[in-house]
Amino acid sequence: MTIDFSNLNASASSVSSNANAAQSTSGNRAKPSFQELLAELTDYVNGTPGERMEKMILAKLGVTEEELKKMPPEEREKILAKVRELLKKEMEAQREIEQQKASGVQVNLSV
């Protein structure tokens, strides 16, 4: 098993920027502790692939789960519709890759 750490810095900066955004919206809240970050990471790792994908899409949209829960219903539904749309596109892309692998066609994708 090989673990790719090449995107670690990008992911860390994304998490950091999301934490900073959450911090600025919640007032003078202190930075999350190591234990809080570890719990968040553990929750992410233990999630299903669909849950992880959903969290990645939310992060791309710059929204945390806590922010999503606090949104008015209309705004939350708009975000969830966008998440569903992007999730559907991602699943279709994955399905296409699997079909092409099964047929022996080489595909190079960069996202």
C-alpha positions as CSV (number, residue, x, y, z in Angstrom):
1,M,0.0,0.0,0.0
2,T,1.4,3.4,-1.0
3,I,0.2,6.6,0.6
4,D,0.5,9.8,-1.5
5,F,1.4,12.7,0.7
6,S,2.0,15.1,-2.2
7,N,-1.3,16.9,-1.5
8,L,-0.8,17.1,2.2
9,N,0.3,20.8,2.2
10,A,-2.6,21.8,0.0
11,S,-5.1,19.9,2.2
12,A,-3.5,21.3,5.4
13,S,-3.8,24.9,4.0
14,S,-7.4,24.2,3.0
15,V,-8.2,22.9,6.5
16,S,-6.3,25.9,7.9
17,S,-8.2,28.4,5.8
18,N,-11.5,26.8,6.6
19,A,-10.6,26.9,10.3
20,N,-9.6,30.6,9.9
21,A,-12.8,31.4,8.1
22,A,-14.8,29.6,10.9
23,Q,-12.8,31.5,13.5
24,S,-13.4,34.9,11.9
25,T,-17.2,34.2,11.7
26,S,-17.4,33.0,15.3
27,G,-15.7,35.9,16.9
28,N,-12.6,35.5,19.1
29,R,-12.7,31.7,19.2
30,A,-9.3,30.1,19.8
31,K,-7.6,27.9,17.3
32,P,-8.7,24.3,17.4
33,S,-6.6,22.1,19.7
34,F,-4.6,19.1,18.4
35,Q,-7.2,16.8,20.0
36,E,-10.0,18.6,18.1
37,L,-8.1,18.3,14.8
38,L,-7.3,14.7,15.5
39,A,-11.0,13.9,16.2
40,E,-12.0,15.6,13.0
41,L,-9.4,13.7,11.0
42,T,-10.4,10.4,12.6
43,D,-14.1,11.1,11.8
44,Y,-13.1,11.8,8.2
45,V,-11.0,8.7,7.9
46,N,-13.7,6.5,9.4
47,G,-16.3,7.9,7.1
48,T,-17.6,6.1,4.1
49,P,-16.2,7.1,0.7
50,G,-19.4,9.0,0.0
51,E,-19.1,10.9,3.3
52,R,-15.5,11.7,2.6
53,M,-16.4,12.9,-0.9
54,E,-19.2,15.1,0.5
55,K,-16.8,16.7,3.0
56,M,-14.2,17.3,0.2
57,I,-16.9,19.0,-1.9
58,L,-18.0,21.1,1.1
59,A,-14.4,22.1,1.6
60,K,-14.1,23.1,-2.0
61,L,-17.1,25.3,-1.6
62,G,-15.6,26.8,1.5
63,V,-18.3,25.6,3.8
64,T,-17.9,23.6,7.0
65,E,-20.5,21.2,8.3
66,E,-21.1,23.5,11.3
67,E,-21.7,26.5,9.1
68,L,-24.0,24.4,6.9
69,K,-26.0,23.4,10.0
70,K,-26.4,27.1,11.0
71,M,-27.5,28.3,7.6
72,P,-31.1,29.3,6.9
73,P,-33.0,26.4,5.2
74,E,-33.1,28.1,1.8
75,E,-29.3,28.8,1.7
76,R,-28.5,25.3,3.1
77,E,-30.7,23.7,0.3
78,K,-28.8,25.7,-2.3
79,I,-25.4,24.4,-0.9
80,L,-26.7,20.8,-0.7
81,A,-28.0,21.0,-4.3
82,K,-24.5,22.1,-5.4
83,V,-23.0,19.2,-3.3
84,R,-25.3,16.7,-4.9
85,E,-24.5,18.0,-8.4
86,L,-20.8,17.9,-7.9
87,L,-21.1,14.5,-6.2
88,K,-23.0,13.1,-9.1
89,K,-20.4,14.4,-11.6
90,E,-17.6,12.9,-9.5
91,M,-19.4,9.5,-9.4
92,E,-20.0,9.6,-13.1
93,A,-16.3,10.4,-13.7
94,Q,-15.3,7.5,-11.5
95,R,-17.7,5.2,-13.3
96,E,-16.3,6.2,-16.6
97,I,-12.8,5.6,-15.4
98,E,-13.8,2.1,-14.2
99,Q,-15.4,1.3,-17.5
100,Q,-12.4,2.4,-19.5
101,K,-10.1,0.4,-17.2
102,A,-12.3,-2.6,-17.8
103,S,-12.1,-2.1,-21.6
104,G,-8.3,-1.7,-21.4
105,V,-8.3,2.0,-22.5
106,Q,-5.6,4.1,-20.9
107,V,-6.9,7.4,-19.5
108,N,-4.9,10.3,-18.0
109,L,-7.0,12.6,-15.9
110,S,-5.9,15.7,-14.1
111,V,-8.3,17.6,-11.9
